[in-house]
Amino acid sequence: MRIKGEYESELLTKIFVGWGFSNKKASLITEVLSYADLRGIYSHGIQRLKMYEKKIKAGYINQEATIQIVRQTPNCIVVDAHHAMGQLASIEVMERIIRMAKKNGIAFATVRNSNHFGAAGYYAEMASRSKLIGFAATSTNPLLVPPGGKAPFLGSNPFAVSFPMKKNDFVFDGATSAVSLGKIEVLEKLKKQIPGEWAVAEDGKLEKKPKNVLDNLTKENRAGGVLPIGGLEESNSNYKGFAISLIVEIMTSIFAQGSIAADLGNKKHDISHFFMVIDPTLFISLKQFKNHLSDMLGRIKKSETVDGKPVTLPGEKEQIALQQNSKYGIDLDVETLKEVRKICAALEIDF
């Protein structure tokens, strides 16, 4: 079933208002979720409602939280989100450091005591829309099994970076594990097996059943989990994927003085984020930057390929999905529809 993006936004706003958020806060959260669905990042859109509902009902998310700046310099802020929705804390923090970067050239922020913040690309793009370079990263619950390990220690630890361009900004957004947990959840809803070297069981062998992975990651003594980029074998450089995920863990959890992924349970989140904004005119004029970047990407697109098809650049698939979903509507799977209908019925919202 497809639903129009405008309708999804209206519905999501009503749901979050029903859960105790102000209209303004509900609209901001909705904007981030709709951003993901419109771009085909279905793992981070409306299908996340069930998780948010569970956390809100348990009191793990504070609808009325106000973020607190606990340390500040001209170029950096350290923030305590006091268990606000990750989207709300992240938007406010990005707005602050965008202003700081415009004044001082570069700005950083860390956030602790936050929650799942949705698609990282949304926050990186906040900067590029302001003609700046944006970087956003987050910790997550334990998910990634170190090479040769039996249990998860790091999170999927996604990051996004966005550069301003003449037309569509250059955006990369991805997990530093083979995949995010959300993609495995989507496969479970679609009753599909896990492809490739995404996940392992406790014995270190590949796991193809999404339900088994999800069950292993939610039980008290977690076992198995998602592999790093590079999969099972050292010959595929999985140690590099693990190292990248570890770097993001340091930049989020350690910098923010939050809990590391291995210490996060299935209860109240203590998710940490890291944000950075750079003014490219510190190095080069904005016009030159855009021209050089466009020229380089154009050369990649025109480069010769084995099958004759042009190279796919980061963010291109999302731009194609944005055009299609804006025109034809967002495609929702049957299980997500059931979850949304159940939530709406409980809140007495027509759907």
C-alpha positions as CSV (number, residue, x, y, z in Angstrom):
1,M,0.0,0.0,0.0
2,R,1.2,3.5,-0.9
3,I,0.3,6.6,1.1
4,K,1.1,10.2,0.1
5,G,3.9,11.9,1.9
6,E,1.7,14.7,3.0
7,Y,-0.8,12.2,4.5
8,E,2.0,10.3,6.3
9,S,3.2,13.6,7.8
10,E,-0.2,14.5,9.1
11,L,-0.7,11.1,10.5
12,L,2.7,11.0,12.3
13,T,2.1,14.4,13.8
14,K,-1.2,13.3,15.2
15,I,0.3,10.2,16.7
16,F,3.1,12.1,18.5
17,V,0.7,14.7,19.7
18,G,-1.4,11.7,21.0
19,W,1.7,10.5,22.8
20,G,2.1,13.8,24.7
21,F,4.3,15.9,22.5
22,S,3.5,19.5,21.6
23,N,2.4,20.2,18.1
24,K,5.8,21.9,17.4
25,K,7.8,18.9,18.7
26,A,5.6,16.4,16.9
27,S,6.1,18.2,13.6
28,L,9.9,18.2,14.0
29,I,10.0,14.5,14.8
30,T,7.7,13.8,11.9
31,E,9.9,15.8,9.5
32,V,12.9,13.5,10.3
33,L,10.8,10.3,9.9
34,S,9.2,11.5,6.6
35,Y,12.7,12.5,5.3
36,A,13.7,8.8,5.7
37,D,10.6,7.3,4.1
38,L,10.5,9.6,1.2
39,R,14.1,8.7,0.4
40,G,13.4,5.0,0.6
41,I,15.2,4.6,4.0
42,Y,12.3,2.6,5.3
43,S,14.2,1.3,8.3
44,H,14.2,4.7,9.8
45,G,10.7,6.0,9.0
46,I,7.2,5.2,10.1
47,Q,8.2,1.6,10.8
48,R,10.0,2.9,13.9
49,L,6.7,3.9,15.6
50,K,6.4,0.6,17.4
51,M,9.8,1.1,19.1
52,Y,9.1,4.7,20.0
53,E,5.7,3.7,21.5
54,K,7.3,1.1,23.6
55,K,9.9,3.5,25.0
56,I,7.4,6.3,25.6
57,K,5.0,4.0,27.4
58,A,7.8,2.7,29.6
59,G,8.8,6.3,30.5
60,Y,12.2,6.0,28.8
61,I,11.6,9.0,26.6
62,N,10.8,12.4,28.2
63,Q,8.3,14.3,26.0
64,E,8.9,17.5,27.9
65,A,12.7,17.3,28.2
66,T,14.8,20.5,27.6
67,I,18.4,20.0,26.5
68,Q,21.1,21.4,28.8
69,I,24.4,22.8,27.6
70,V,26.9,21.5,30.2
71,R,30.1,22.9,28.6
72,Q,30.7,25.5,25.9
73,T,33.5,27.1,24.0
74,P,33.3,29.3,20.9
75,N,33.6,26.2,18.8
76,C,32.1,23.4,20.8
77,I,29.2,22.5,23.0
78,V,28.6,19.4,25.2
79,V,24.9,18.7,25.7
80,D,22.7,16.6,28.1
81,A,19.5,15.7,26.3
82,H,17.8,14.5,29.5
83,H,16.2,11.6,27.5
84,A,14.5,13.7,24.9
85,M,13.6,12.3,21.6
86,G,16.8,12.1,19.6
87,Q,15.3,14.1,16.7
88,L,14.4,17.0,18.9
89,A,17.8,17.2,20.7
90,S,19.7,16.8,17.4
91,I,17.8,19.5,15.5
92,E,18.3,22.0,18.3
93,V,22.0,21.2,18.6
94,M,22.6,21.4,14.9
95,E,20.9,24.8,14.7
96,R,23.2,26.0,17.4
97,I,26.5,24.8,15.9
98,I,25.5,26.0,12.4
99,R,25.3,29.5,13.9
100,M,28.6,28.9,15.6
101,A,30.3,27.7,12.4
102,K,29.0,30.6,10.4
103,K,30.7,32.9,13.0
104,N,33.8,30.9,13.8
105,G,34.4,28.7,10.8
106,I,33.9,25.3,12.5
107,A,31.9,23.9,15.3
108,F,31.4,20.6,17.1
109,A,28.8,19.2,19.5
110,T,28.4,16.0,21.6
111,V,25.1,14.9,23.1
112,R,24.5,12.3,25.8
113,N,21.4,10.9,27.5
114,S,19.5,11.0,24.1
115,N,17.5,8.5,22.1
116,H,17.4,7.1,18.6
117,F,17.6,10.1,16.3
118,G,16.4,8.6,13.0
119,A,18.3,9.1,9.7
120,A,21.7,10.8,10.3
121,G,21.5,12.4,6.8
122,Y,18.8,14.7,7.9
123,Y,21.2,16.6,10.3
124,A,24.1,16.6,7.9
125,E,21.8,18.1,5.3
126,M,20.8,20.9,7.7
127,A,24.4,22.2,7.3
128,S,24.7,21.8,3.6
129,R,21.4,23.6,3.1
130,S,23.2,26.5,4.9
131,K,26.1,26.3,2.5
132,L,28.2,24.4,5.1
133,I,29.6,20.9,5.4
134,G,27.7,18.7,7.9
135,F,28.7,15.6,9.8
136,A,26.4,13.6,12.1
137,A,27.0,10.3,14.0
138,T,25.3,8.3,16.7
139,S,25.9,5.4,19.0
140,T,23.3,2.7,19.2
141,N,22.4,-0.4,21.3
142,P,25.0,-3.2,21.0
143,L,24.7,-4.9,17.6
144,L,28.1,-5.4,16.0
145,V,30.1,-8.5,16.7
146,P,33.9,-7.8,16.6
147,P,35.8,-10.1,14.2
148,G,35.9,-13.5,15.7
149,G,33.7,-12.5,18.6
150,K,30.6,-14.3,19.9
151,A,28.6,-11.4,21.2
152,P,27.9,-7.8,20.1
153,F,30.0,-5.0,21.6
154,L,29.6,-2.0,19.4
155,G,26.5,-0.4,17.8
156,S,25.7,0.0,14.2
157,N,27.2,3.5,14.7
158,P,26.0,5.2,11.6
159,F,27.4,8.5,10.3
160,A,26.4,10.9,7.6
161,V,28.2,13.7,5.8
162,S,26.8,16.3,3.4
163,F,28.5,18.8,1.1
164,P,26.7,21.7,-0.6
165,M,26.5,21.5,-4.4
166,K,25.0,23.4,-7.3
167,K,21.9,21.2,-7.4
168,N,21.3,18.2,-5.1
169,D,23.8,18.2,-2.2
170,F,26.2,15.3,-1.9
171,V,25.0,13.1,1.0
172,F,26.4,9.9,2.4
173,D,24.5,8.2,5.2
174,G,25.2,4.7,6.4
175,A,25.9,2.3,9.2
176,T,29.4,1.3,10.0
177,S,28.2,-2.3,10.5
178,A,27.2,-4.3,7.5
179,V,23.7,-3.1,7.9
180,S,21.5,-1.3,10.5
181,L,19.2,-3.2,12.8
182,G,16.3,-1.5,11.1
183,K,17.0,-3.3,7.8
184,I,16.9,-6.7,9.5
185,E,13.6,-5.7,11.1
186,V,12.3,-4.8,7.7
187,L,13.4,-8.2,6.3
188,E,11.6,-9.9,9.2
189,K,8.4,-8.1,8.4
190,L,8.7,-9.0,4.7
191,K,9.5,-12.6,5.6
192,K,12.7,-12.6,3.7
193,Q,16.0,-14.2,4.5
194,I,19.2,-12.2,5.2
195,P,21.4,-11.9,2.1
196,G,25.2,-12.0,2.1
197,E,27.4,-11.8,5.1
198,W,25.3,-9.6,7.3
199,A,24.9,-11.5,10.6
200,V,26.2,-14.4,12.6
201,A,24.8,-16.7,15.3
202,E,26.6,-17.3,18.7
203,D,28.7,-20.0,17.1
204,G,30.1,-17.5,14.6
205,K,28.4,-19.1,11.6
206,L,26.3,-17.0,9.2
207,E,22.7,-16.4,10.3
208,K,20.1,-16.1,7.5
209,K,16.9,-15.8,9.6
210,P,16.1,-12.2,10.7
211,K,14.0,-13.4,13.6
212,N,16.9,-15.3,15.1
213,V,19.1,-12.3,14.9
214,L,16.5,-10.0,16.5
215,D,15.8,-12.6,19.3
216,N,19.5,-13.0,20.0
217,L,20.0,-9.2,20.2
218,T,17.1,-8.6,22.6
219,K,17.6,-11.4,25.1
220,E,19.4,-10.6,28.4
221,N,22.6,-12.4,27.4
222,R,23.1,-11.2,23.8
223,A,24.7,-13.6,21.4
224,G,25.7,-13.3,17.8
225,G,24.7,-10.1,15.9
226,V,25.6,-8.1,12.9
227,L,29.0,-8.2,11.2
228,P,31.2,-5.3,10.5
229,I,31.7,-4.0,6.9
230,G,33.9,-6.7,5.3
231,G,31.9,-9.6,6.7
232,L,33.3,-12.7,8.2
233,E,36.8,-12.9,6.8
234,E,39.9,-10.9,7.5
235,S,40.8,-11.3,3.9
236,N,37.8,-9.0,3.1
237,S,39.3,-6.4,5.5
238,N,36.6,-6.8,8.1
239,Y,39.1,-5.3,10.6
240,K,38.8,-2.0,8.8
241,G,35.0,-2.0,9.1
242,F,35.3,-2.8,12.8
243,A,37.9,0.0,13.3
244,I,35.5,2.5,11.6
245,S,32.7,1.5,13.9
246,L,35.0,1.8,16.9
247,I,36.1,5.3,15.8
248,V,32.4,6.4,15.7
249,E,31.9,4.8,19.2
250,I,34.8,7.0,20.5
251,M,33.5,10.2,18.9
252,T,30.0,9.6,20.3
253,S,29.9,7.7,23.5
254,I,33.4,8.6,24.8
255,F,33.4,12.3,23.8
256,A,29.9,12.7,25.2
257,Q,30.7,10.9,28.4
258,G,27.8,8.6,27.8
259,S,27.4,4.8,28.1
260,I,29.3,2.7,25.5
261,A,27.1,0.4,23.4
262,A,28.1,-2.7,25.4
263,D,26.6,-1.2,28.6
264,L,23.3,-0.2,27.0
265,G,20.4,-2.5,27.9
266,N,16.9,-2.9,26.5
267,K,15.6,-0.3,28.9
268,K,16.2,3.5,29.1
269,H,18.5,4.6,26.4
270,D,21.7,6.6,27.0
271,I,22.4,7.2,23.3
272,S,25.2,9.6,22.4
273,H,25.6,11.8,19.2
274,F,28.4,13.7,17.6
275,F,27.9,16.6,15.2
276,M,30.4,18.8,13.2
277,V,29.9,21.7,10.9
278,I,32.6,23.2,8.7
279,D,32.5,26.4,6.6
280,P,34.2,25.3,3.3
281,T,35.3,28.9,2.7
282,L,38.0,28.4,5.3
283,F,39.8,26.6,2.5
284,I,38.3,27.7,-0.8
285,S,35.5,30.0,-2.1
286,L,32.1,28.4,-2.1
287,K,31.8,28.8,-5.9
288,Q,35.1,27.0,-6.4
289,F,34.2,24.3,-4.0
290,K,30.9,23.5,-5.7
291,N,32.6,23.7,-9.2
292,H,35.4,21.4,-8.3
293,L,33.2,18.9,-6.5
294,S,30.7,18.8,-9.4
295,D,33.5,18.4,-11.9
296,M,34.9,15.4,-10.0
297,L,31.6,13.7,-9.5
298,G,30.8,14.3,-13.2
299,R,34.0,12.6,-14.2
300,I,33.2,9.6,-12.1
301,K,29.7,9.4,-13.7
302,K,31.3,9.5,-17.2
303,S,34.0,7.0,-16.4
304,E,34.0,3.7,-18.3
305,T,32.3,0.7,-16.6
306,V,32.3,-3.0,-17.2
307,D,28.5,-3.2,-17.9
308,G,28.1,0.2,-19.5
309,K,25.9,1.5,-16.7
310,P,27.1,4.7,-14.9
311,V,28.7,4.5,-11.5
312,T,26.1,5.1,-8.7
313,L,27.2,7.9,-6.4
314,P,26.4,8.1,-2.7
315,G,22.9,9.5,-2.3
316,E,21.7,8.9,-5.8
317,K,19.5,6.0,-4.9
318,E,17.9,8.2,-2.2
319,Q,17.3,11.0,-4.7
320,I,15.6,8.6,-7.2
321,A,13.4,7.2,-4.3
322,L,12.6,10.8,-3.3
323,Q,11.3,11.6,-6.8
324,Q,9.3,8.4,-7.0
325,N,7.8,8.5,-3.5
326,S,7.0,12.2,-3.8
327,K,5.0,11.4,-7.0
328,Y,3.5,8.0,-6.2
329,G,3.5,7.8,-2.4
330,I,5.4,5.9,0.2
331,D,5.2,2.1,0.0
332,L,4.4,0.5,3.4
333,D,4.6,-3.2,4.0
334,V,1.7,-5.1,5.5
335,E,3.2,-5.6,8.9
336,T,4.0,-1.9,9.3
337,L,0.5,-1.0,8.3
338,K,-0.9,-3.4,11.0
339,E,1.3,-1.7,13.6
340,V,0.3,1.8,12.5
341,R,-3.4,0.9,12.5
342,K,-3.1,-0.6,16.0
343,I,-1.4,2.6,17.3
344,C,-4.0,4.8,15.6
345,A,-6.8,2.7,17.1
346,A,-5.4,3.1,20.6
347,L,-5.1,6.9,20.1
348,E,-8.5,7.1,18.4
349,I,-7.0,8.5,15.2
350,D,-8.6,7.7,11.9
351,F,-6.4,5.7,9.5
